[in-house]
């Protein structure tokens, strides 16, 4: 694939058959921010994973712009996951990978040993509840995320960086809401620790649950706000992962709508258009309660009948309606298991 940033156009060449696959065409759905090693981009319903730079010029031009860092939302900031996600989006950093994990003694100890000067209380904190880990991509990502976090001491942060995350959400030097890699070398080590070969078990509980998918268009623009709203309404988010669905999985998941909704094929394409945030949400009578929060399928209907729902506030049309939720109580567990059991095992 060749990308032309001047006019946002792409062309593709079939290296196996040695012939052009796609002539140069404008394609607004991708941008320069999407171009980094490990990224998944979707072009004309075809998912492409970027595995290498095509030439030295491209490598030199992009590597300086595409730094990476590890970001962690600690257990003490669980109720502010959405707020932190919103801050990351507004900073211009790209969330390349994200998952919620529960650490055991060995993994918490190993991670604590990787840190310089962290207190012994870090292991205890990491074992207390789930954490959310993310790989962030962007120009000077390490320093941008460090600046967003502020000094490790919340008291110092309140003095020198009062708008930083730790100044606003931290309690002490251990319970200071977030963690970030201290250098590019440390970022490589920490990203590999969480997103490398180790298979972290799912945190999904598979009971009293409903499935939520923040669609690609909504995750980019409003993912943090949607997560904040879900938590503020009293729902527990017990599992979370960023997914790049391929067409086969999207069709399989949405098969129940085939022949029922005329937008079925467009819904499949939209779900594959980029990264989507998948959540297990829990509450008593979770499916019915969450469906009320999400609102009617058509955002225009939602705006007139239930203006405070997620689709009314963040949906654009019947295809890009911001959020998928489980429709029937008997399907809540099935949909959660599809992502956090069947697909999770393949990741």
Secondary structure, DSSP 4 states (H G I P E B T S, - for coil): -EEETTTTEEEEEETTTTEEEEEEEE-TT--GGG-STT-EEEETTEEEE--S-SSHHHHHHHHTT-EEEEEEE-GGGGGGHHHHHHHHHHHT-EEEEEEEE---HHHHHHHHHHSSS--THHHHHHHHS-EEEEEEEETTHHHHHHHHH--SSHHHHHHH-TTSHHHHH--SSSSSSEEE-SSHHHHHHHHHHHHSS--PPP----SSEEEEEE-HHHHHHHHHHHHHHHHHTT-EEEEEEEE---HHHHHHHTGGGTTT-TTHHHHHHHHTSS-EEEEEEE-TTHHHHHHHHH--SSHHHHHHH-TTSHHHHH--SSSS-SEEE--SGGGHHHHHHIIIIIIGGG-
